[in-house]
Amino acid sequence: MPFISFEGIDGSGKSSLLENFKIHLKGLGLPVETTKEPGGTQLGKDLRNILLRTNGEAPCPRAELLIYEADRAQHVEVIIKPLLQKGFWILSDRYADSSLAFQGAGRKLDKEKVVWLNSFATSGLVPDLTVLLDCTVEVAETRRASREDDRMESEKLEFHQMVRDEYLTLAKHEPKRFLVLDAMKTPKQLFEELLQEVKNRKIL
Ligand code: TYD
C-alpha cells in the first residue's frame, strides 16, 4: 500500500494538507492511517518531549540526530511496517528527509552519515511519494506567530533557510519521489494539486 511522507519547514502547513488528504481517502473507503515523527509511538512521545522541550539539557547535534533516528526506528517497526502489511495507506507528517534537512543541513552534520543512519533506522523503507510544502522562511515564521515556538522552531532564520534549501536540493535530486507544492496556495488548491499528482503517478 502507498506510503506518503509530508515534509517542509515549520509553519509550511503540511499537517493541514495531510489531514485533508486523509479525509478524502477515507471518503473513498480506503484504509488509511496518519502518523508523525517525532512521536508516532509511545516511546516516540517521550523522545519527542526530550527533543522539543525548551527547558532541561539540550542534546548536542549528534545526540539530537540519534534521538530522531531512534524515534524513526521504533516508528517504522511498530507502526509503519505492520500497517503497510495490513494494507493501510500511511500518511506520515515528517520522515527521514527531515533528518537530512534539519540535522544534516541545519546542524551541519555529515550528510553521508545521516543517509546511513536513515537507512539503518528505516531498514531501507522509502516513501512512495514525498510531498514537500515549500515557502519562504519569513512566511513560515509569520504563520507560526500565533503559537509558542518549540526548541527547533526557536532556531534562527538562517537555520530554517538552510533547512529549506536542503529540502529543495533533495527534491531536485529525486524528482520521481518528491512532489514540491507552493505552500502559498490555498488549502483547496494544494489538496487538488496533490490529488491530481497522486493520480498522474498512478498511486491512486
Ligand atoms: P513537527 O511535528 O512538524 O512540529 P509541530 O508539531 O510543531 O508542527 O516537527 C517537530 C520538529 O522536529 C520540527 O522542528 C522538525 C524537527 N525534526 C528534526 O529536526 N529532525 C527530524 O528527523 C524530524 C522527524 C523532525
Boltz pocket constraint, residues with backbone or C-beta under 6 A from the ligand:
constraints:
  - pocket:
      binder: B
      contacts: [[A, 10], [A, 11], [A, 36], [A, 37], [A, 38], [A, 52], [A, 68], [A, 93], [A, 94], [A, 95], [A, 96], [A, 97], [A, 98], [A, 99], [A, 100], [A, 102], [A, 103], [A, 150], [A, 152], [A, 153]]
      max_distance: 6.0
